Amino acid sequence: MKNTKFLVKLTRTGTHVVAFVQRLDRTPIQTTSNRKLALLMGRLTAEETIKSLQTSRCTPELVSVLVSA
């Protein structure tokens, strides 16, 4: 059985650097460029994270991932 989980992908304005959210429990939120180290989360948590990260410097987006249960 496969479940759908989500990653939050951040693209910084003016650069081609892509980062993924790694940890939520710290301020500022930790990011990583390694997709395998990114935090897999449910849709509601991912949407809340996107709302908190929306700034003029970065563009957050949801990336869906199929995960074996």
DSSP file (Angstrom, degrees, kcal/mol; ACC not computed):
  #  RESIDUE AA STRUCTURE BP1 BP2  ACC     N-H-->O    O-->H-N    N-H-->O    O-->H-N    TCO  KAPPA ALPHA  PHI   PSI    X-CA   Y-CA   Z-CA
    1    1 A M              0   0    0      0, 0.0    68,-2.8     0, 0.0     2,-0.4   0.000 360.0 360.0 360.0 137.8    0.0    0.0    0.0
    2    2 A K  E     -A   68   0A   0     66,-0.2     2,-0.3    67,-0.1    66,-0.2  -0.909 360.0-160.9-116.1 141.1    1.3    3.5   -0.9
    3    3 A N  E     -A   67   0A   0     64,-3.2    64,-3.4    -2,-0.4     2,-0.6  -0.835  20.0-122.8-113.2 154.4    0.5    6.7    0.9
    4    4 A T  E     +A   66   0A   0     -2,-0.3     2,-0.3    62,-0.2    62,-0.2  -0.879  33.6 174.7 -98.7 124.5    1.0   10.2   -0.5
    5    5 A K  E     -A   65   0A   0     60,-2.9    60,-2.8    -2,-0.6     2,-0.4  -0.760  19.6-130.1-118.7 169.3    3.2   12.5    1.6
    6    6 A F  E     -AB  64  41A   0     35,-2.7    35,-2.1    -2,-0.3     2,-0.3  -0.942  10.3-160.1-129.2 145.6    4.3   16.0    0.8
    7    7 A L  E     -A   63   0A   0     56,-2.6    56,-2.2    -2,-0.4     2,-0.7  -0.865  21.4-131.3-111.0 151.6    7.6   17.9    0.7
    8    8 A V  E     -A   62   0A   0     -2,-0.3    13,-1.8    31,-0.3     2,-0.4  -0.936  23.6-161.7-105.9 116.5    7.8   21.7    0.8
    9    9 A K  E     -AC  61  20A   0     52,-2.8    52,-1.9    -2,-0.7     2,-0.5  -0.834   1.4-158.5-100.5 130.9   10.1   23.0   -1.9
   10   10 A L  E     -AC  60  19A   0      9,-3.8     9,-2.4    -2,-0.4     2,-0.5  -0.934   6.8-170.0-113.6 130.1   11.6   26.5   -1.6
   11   11 A T  E     -AC  59  18A   0     48,-1.5    48,-2.5    -2,-0.5     2,-0.3  -0.981  19.3-138.3-117.1 122.3   12.9   28.4   -4.6
   12   12 A R  E >   -A   58   0A   0      5,-1.3     3,-1.6    -2,-0.5    46,-0.3  -0.611  26.0-108.3 -82.2 136.8   14.7   31.6   -3.7
   13   13 A T  T 3  S+     0   0    0     44,-2.9     3,-0.1    -2,-0.3    -1,-0.1  -0.408 101.1  15.0 -64.7 132.2   14.0   34.7   -5.9
   14   14 A G  T 3  S+     0   0    0      1,-0.3     2,-0.3    -2,-0.1    -1,-0.2   0.367 116.2  76.1  86.7  -5.4   16.9   35.6   -8.2
   15   15 A T  S <  S-     0   0    0     -3,-1.6    -1,-0.3     2,-0.1     0, 0.0  -0.856  72.8-134.6-130.6 167.7   18.7   32.3   -7.8
   16   16 A H        +     0   0    0     -2,-0.3     2,-0.4    -3,-0.1    -3,-0.1   0.161  63.6 126.6-105.2  16.2   18.3   28.7   -9.1
   17   17 A V        -     0   0    0     -5,-0.2    -5,-1.3    -4,-0.0     2,-0.4  -0.619  42.9-161.6 -79.1 128.2   19.0   27.2   -5.7
   18   18 A V  E     -C   11   0A   0     -2,-0.4     2,-0.3    -7,-0.2    -7,-0.2  -0.924  10.3-179.3-111.5 135.4   16.3   24.8   -4.5
   19   19 A A  E     -C   10   0A   0     -9,-2.4    -9,-3.8    -2,-0.4     2,-0.3  -0.947  14.4-148.6-131.7 154.0   15.9   23.8   -0.9
   20   20 A F  E     -CD   9  32A   0     12,-3.4    12,-2.6    -2,-0.3     2,-0.3  -0.919  32.4-100.8-119.6 148.2   13.5   21.5    0.9
   21   21 A V  E     + D   0  31A   0    -13,-1.8    18,-2.8    -2,-0.3    10,-0.3  -0.522  40.0 173.2 -69.3 128.0   12.2   21.9    4.5
   22   22 A Q  E     +     0   0A   0      8,-3.0     2,-0.3     1,-0.4     9,-0.2   0.792  63.9  14.4-104.4 -41.3   14.2   19.6    6.8
   23   23 A R  E     - D   0  30A   0      7,-1.5     7,-1.0     1,-0.1    -1,-0.4  -0.999  46.8-174.4-140.7 142.0   12.9   20.5   10.3
   24   24 A L  S    S+     0   0    0     -2,-0.3    -1,-0.1     5,-0.2     5,-0.1   0.628  72.6  78.8-104.1 -19.1   10.0   22.6   11.5
   25   25 A D  S    S+     0   0    0      2,-0.0     2,-0.3     5,-0.0    -1,-0.1   0.407  86.2  66.7 -80.9   4.3   10.6   22.7   15.3
   26   26 A R  S    S-     0   0    0     -3,-0.1     4,-0.1     4,-0.1    -3,-0.1  -0.845  86.0-100.5-120.7 159.2   13.3   25.5   15.1
   27   27 A T  S    S+     0   0    0     -2,-0.3     2,-0.1     2,-0.1    -3,-0.0  -0.990 110.5  32.1-118.6 121.7   13.2   29.1   14.2
   28   28 A P  S    S-     0   0    0      0, 0.0    -1,-0.1     0, 0.0     2,-0.1   0.615 107.9-112.8 -74.1 163.5   14.2   29.7   11.5
   29   29 A I        -     0   0    0     -2,-0.1     2,-0.3     1,-0.1    -5,-0.2  -0.387  32.0-120.0 -63.7 134.9   13.0   26.5    9.8
   30   30 A Q  E     -D   23   0A   0     -7,-1.0    -8,-3.0    -2,-0.1    -7,-1.5  -0.569  31.8-168.3 -80.2 140.1   16.0   24.3    8.7
   31   31 A T  E     -D   21   0A   0    -10,-0.3     2,-0.3    -2,-0.3   -10,-0.2  -0.837   7.5-164.6-124.2 163.8   16.3   23.5    5.0
   32   32 A T  E     -D   20   0A   0    -12,-2.6   -12,-3.4    -2,-0.3     6,-0.0  -0.983  24.1-144.0-143.2 152.0   18.4   21.1    3.0
   33   33 A S  S    S+     0   0    0     -2,-0.3     2,-0.7   -14,-0.2   -15,-0.1   0.569  81.9  91.4 -90.2 -10.3   19.2   20.8   -0.7
   34   34 A N    >   -     0   0    0      1,-0.2     3,-1.2   -14,-0.1     4,-0.4  -0.772  64.2-158.8 -88.9 112.7   19.1   17.0   -0.4
   35   35 A R  G >  S+     0   0    0     -2,-0.7     3,-1.0     1,-0.3    -1,-0.2   0.812  89.7  61.6 -62.0 -31.0   15.6   15.7   -1.2
   36   36 A K  G 3  S+     0   0    0      1,-0.2    -1,-0.3    -3,-0.1    -2,-0.0   0.749 104.5  48.9 -68.8 -23.1   16.2   12.4    0.6
   37   37 A L  G <  S+     0   0    0     -3,-1.2    -1,-0.2     2,-0.1    -2,-0.2   0.481  88.2 115.8 -92.0  -4.0   16.8   14.4    3.9
   38   38 A A  S <  S-     0   0    0     -3,-1.0     2,-0.4    -4,-0.4   -16,-0.3  -0.281  75.4-102.2 -68.9 152.4   13.6   16.5    3.5
   39   39 A L        -     0   0    0    -18,-2.8     2,-0.5   -31,-0.1   -31,-0.3  -0.619  28.3-146.6 -77.8 123.3   10.8   16.2    5.9
   40   40 A L        +     0   0    0     -2,-0.4     2,-0.3   -33,-0.1   -33,-0.2  -0.790  31.9 165.8 -87.7 130.2    7.8   14.1    4.7
   41   41 A M  B     -B    6   0A   0    -35,-2.1   -35,-2.7    -2,-0.5     2,-0.0  -0.915  37.3 -92.7-142.3 166.5    4.6   15.5    6.0
   42   42 A G     >  -     0   0    0     -2,-0.3     4,-2.3   -37,-0.2     5,-0.2  -0.283  45.1-103.0 -74.1 166.5    0.8   15.4    5.6
   43   43 A R  H  > S+     0   0    0      1,-0.2     4,-2.5   -39,-0.2     5,-0.2   0.891 118.4  50.8 -61.4 -43.0   -1.0   17.8    3.4
   44   44 A L  H  > S+     0   0    0      1,-0.2     4,-2.1     2,-0.2    -1,-0.2   0.920 112.5  46.0 -64.5 -43.1   -2.3   20.0    6.3
   45   45 A T  H  > S+     0   0    0      2,-0.2     4,-2.1     1,-0.2    -1,-0.2   0.902 113.2  50.5 -64.6 -40.8    1.1   20.4    7.9
   46   46 A A  H  X S+     0   0    0     -4,-2.3     4,-2.2     1,-0.2    -2,-0.2   0.903 109.9  49.7 -64.8 -41.3    2.7   21.1    4.5
   47   47 A E  H  X S+     0   0    0     -4,-2.5     4,-2.1     2,-0.2    -1,-0.2   0.893 110.4  50.2 -65.9 -39.1    0.1   23.8    3.8
   48   48 A E  H  X S+     0   0    0     -4,-2.1     4,-1.8     2,-0.2    -1,-0.2   0.890 110.1  51.3 -63.8 -39.0    0.6   25.5    7.2
   49   49 A T  H  X S+     0   0    0     -4,-2.1     4,-1.3     2,-0.2    -2,-0.2   0.905 108.5  51.2 -64.5 -41.9    4.4   25.5    6.5
   50   50 A I  H  X S+     0   0    0     -4,-2.2     4,-0.9     1,-0.2     3,-0.3   0.912 108.2  51.9 -62.2 -42.7    3.8   27.1    3.2
   51   51 A K  H  < S+     0   0    0     -4,-2.1     3,-0.4     1,-0.2    -1,-0.2   0.880 111.0  47.7 -61.8 -37.6    1.7   29.8    4.7
   52   52 A S  H  < S+     0   0    0     -4,-1.8    -1,-0.2     1,-0.2    -2,-0.2   0.732 113.3  48.5 -76.2 -21.1    4.4   30.6    7.3
   53   53 A L  H  < S+     0   0    0     -4,-1.3     2,-0.7    -3,-0.3     5,-0.2   0.502  75.7 120.2 -97.3  -5.3    7.2   30.7    4.7
   54   54 A Q     <  +     0   0    0     -4,-0.9     2,-0.3    -3,-0.4     5,-0.1  -0.477  36.4 139.0 -69.2 109.9    5.6   33.0    2.1
   55   55 A T        -     0   0    0      3,-0.9     3,-0.2    -2,-0.7    -2,-0.1  -0.803  67.7-100.1-136.2 178.6    7.9   36.0    1.8
   56   56 A S  S    S+     0   0    0     -2,-0.3   -43,-0.1     1,-0.2     3,-0.1   0.656 117.7  55.8 -77.5 -13.9    9.1   38.1   -1.0
   57   57 A R  S    S+     0   0    0      1,-0.1   -44,-2.9   -45,-0.1     2,-0.3   0.732 110.1  34.4 -91.9 -23.9   12.5   36.2   -1.0
   58   58 A C  E     -A   12   0A   0    -46,-0.3    -3,-0.9    -5,-0.2   -46,-0.2  -0.963  59.9-147.8-136.3 152.9   11.2   32.6   -1.5
   59   59 A T  E     -A   11   0A   0    -48,-2.5   -48,-1.5    -2,-0.3     2,-0.2  -0.936  20.9-158.9-117.9 105.8    8.5   30.8   -3.3
   60   60 A P  E     +A   10   0A   0      0, 0.0     2,-0.3     0, 0.0   -50,-0.2  -0.572  14.4 174.6 -84.4 148.7    7.2   27.7   -1.5
   61   61 A E  E     -A    9   0A   0    -52,-1.9   -52,-2.8    -2,-0.2     2,-0.3  -0.990  30.9-109.6-148.9 155.3    5.4   24.9   -3.3
   62   62 A L  E     -A    8   0A   0     -2,-0.3     2,-0.5   -54,-0.2   -54,-0.2  -0.654  24.8-168.1 -84.6 138.3    4.1   21.4   -2.5
   63   63 A V  E     -A    7   0A   0    -56,-2.2   -56,-2.6    -2,-0.3     2,-0.2  -0.988  14.9-142.9-125.2 119.6    5.7   18.4   -4.0
   64   64 A S  E     -A    6   0A   0     -2,-0.5     2,-0.4   -58,-0.2   -58,-0.2  -0.600  17.5-173.1 -86.3 144.9    3.8   15.1   -3.7
   65   65 A V  E     -A    5   0A   0    -60,-2.8   -60,-2.9    -2,-0.2     2,-0.5  -1.000  21.8-132.3-137.7 132.1    5.7   11.8   -3.0
   66   66 A L  E     -A    4   0A   0     -2,-0.4     2,-0.4   -62,-0.2   -62,-0.2  -0.755  28.7-169.8 -85.5 129.1    4.4    8.2   -3.0
   67   67 A V  E     -A    3   0A   0    -64,-3.4   -64,-3.2    -2,-0.5     2,-0.3  -0.961  23.2-120.9-123.5 134.7    5.7    6.4    0.1
   68   68 A S  E      A    2   0A   0     -2,-0.4   -66,-0.2   -66,-0.2   -64,-0.0  -0.570 360.0 360.0 -72.9 134.2    5.4    2.7    0.8
   69   69 A A              0   0    0    -68,-2.8    -1,-0.1    -2,-0.3   -67,-0.1   0.453 360.0 360.0 -86.5 360.0    3.5    2.1    4.1
